[in-house]
């Protein structure tokens, strides 16, 4: 019976992003195989997330309904595009190290907190944030069992992306009146939030150094079917935004995935995952604390195909099947990832 780890090691980034609870939670290692042979791997992954519906708790809510809530921001849409370069190295079957460097392109629009009915296009403010995001380095060890199918992970997320917001003495949040961080993104001049700084959580980075802990197990369950379970927990240990009245700490996040891979034809491998995410609320003066926590479940079908002996291409779609969100959050109807991975 084939094991997941018996395939060549192919890697792309595990994408969990700082925009409330919207991020891609797909288990890339479970989908493409855990490292089992020595050598280098390089990958390029393109992920698209269009947050275009407002949700609260377990249900949708209209923008007009949100506008009636005193002081509540009425968000319009967030479109996220992530292109992630991955580089991995395995010295042997026990150890693997992966570096993930994302390029983020995010457009966000909102009616702001001073929206009036009817909601009209002239009230919308828009911002585009793009650039290198926060880098991840994750080491894996799977030498506990002779079958190499039980592993642990430890890693770090570094604040390499731009981040920030208005300085403490900039009480209006106006652009040009003082800022903190590194090149924080801003809204354009139009709309209710024109010429102010973009929410800190929507910048391409968040200024936080995080620790990542994880574990995984995979096993053949029949001649052609492999199963896996893995989990990761990510938490902030140091924040660059740490001034009084200008501080920000992202909420801790846990991801658990279970999945099946159909291995009858090693050239074309259909697969199915269930991905669970729980995110705690962000905190600090720059945090939208009431609107950043939640619990999610996704159903994620996908396929991996061999282009050459060392090259694979892949495609996955995540469809939300459950969400319980704090406050009022923009949420995607689906997420999509495609990419290519090469081992040498």
Secondary structure, 3 states (H helix, E strand, C coil): CCCHHHCCCCCCCCCCCCCCCCCCCCCHHHHHCCCCCCEEEEEEEEEEEEEEEEEEECEECCHHHHHCCCCCCEEEEEEEEEEEEEEEEECCCCEEEEEEEEEEEEEEEEEECCCCCCCCHHHCEEEEEEEECCEEEEEEECCCCCCCCEEEEEEEEECCCCEEEECCCCCCCECCCCEEEECCCECCCCCCCCCEECCHHHCCCCCEEEEEEEEEEEEECCCCEEEEEEEEEEEEEEECCEECCEECECCCEEEEEEEEEECCCCCEEEEEEEEEEEECCCECCCCCHHHCCEEEEEEEEEEEEECCCCEEEEEEEEEEEEEEEEEEEEEEEEEEEEEEEEEC
